[in-house]
Amino acid sequence: MTTLGVIGLGRIGAFHTETLSGLDGLDGLVITDERTDVAAAVAAKHGARAVDTVEELLESGVDGVVISVATPAHAELTLAAVERGIPTFCEKPIAATAAESARVAEVILNSGVPVQVGYQRRFDAAFAAAKRAVDDGSVGTLHTVRSTTMDPAPPPMDYIKGSGGIFRDCAVHDFDVLNWITGQHAVEVYATGTVQGDPLFAEYDDVDAAAVIVKFDGGALGLVSAARYNARGYDCRLEIHGFHDSVAAGWDQGVPLLNTDPRNSGPSGFPAGPAHHFFMDRFAEAFRTELAAFVGVAKGGPIPGATVADAVEVAWLAEAATESLRRGAPVRIEEVRNS
């Protein structure tokens, strides 16, 4: 019998609860949220057991816990679960800053308790196939990896105010993909961005469109495009270019692009649509695969996705990009690590 707990039932927490409720190999769910009425409603919908407090959930005998609360509480709740020896799945990031992430990761690694971090693109079938093409050598020496994330519309400005900025909130998925695909270590970052939409982005020291160049120690270059305005839909793509071949992920029939080539557009052309609307529909199957993998972790298996060490490397990349945007100049990763 395997039972998981879910802490936090906002947008992603409720989505994870729904996904978990349909997984094979999971016998029960215990859920909690500071809004007890929400917890009761979600529990009734998915056949879960609602409890009133985090403490009650952690003492309920669950075999693993999924943490899907707001970012500021990630570190505290992850450590609370780890202290009890409970395998944990934490949505990215594991802490609000890179320095705090490094401290939390050290505690976790010393504990020996498995913690998986929520970077679901690693579990997307196309992204995983692209990774295999790199690892088996068919792409050859990597020279360029391009990763794109464009939201159809910005999240609420109250969220943006506390998000930490586009590099810590949105582009971290791109940074994780770059690290994962290349298998190399980032050494330098140059980031730039603009505000052409809501002026509150500028007021909150953020941007609504950004571009990043990442130099890796093995010679590869990473190129990231991130934007908060892309009304055609949710655009998430990956292109990998090597000396021998090029491969891509995300160029499916739902890619939110208008193909202007008259020979390949139209109702029978590419893409046929409908366009992906948001990250939860684009990556629904990847989330399912990711959480199914965590059920395996809760049963004593290895971590197949991002580890806390991976999450720390992403956090330093985001920190360096944020600093580069502020300075308008390249920033070395070691510089922010040692600051």
ABEGO torsion letter per residue (X at the ends): XBBBBBBEABAAAAAAAAAAAABBGBABBBBBBABAAAAAAAAAAAGBBBBABAAAAAAAGBABBBBABBAAAAAAAAAAAAAAGBBBBBBOBABABAAAAAAAAAAAAAAGBBBBBBBAAAABAAAAAAAAAAAAGAAEBBABBBBBBBBABBBBAAAAAAAGEAAAAAAAAAAAAAAAAAGBBBABBBBBBBBABBAAAAAAGBBABBBBBBBBAAGBBBBBBBBABBAAEBBBBBBBBBAABBBBBGBBAABBBBBABAAABEAABOBAOBBBABAAAAAAAAAAAAAAAAAAAAAGBBBABBBAAAAAAAAAAAAAAAAAAAAGBBBBAAAAAAX
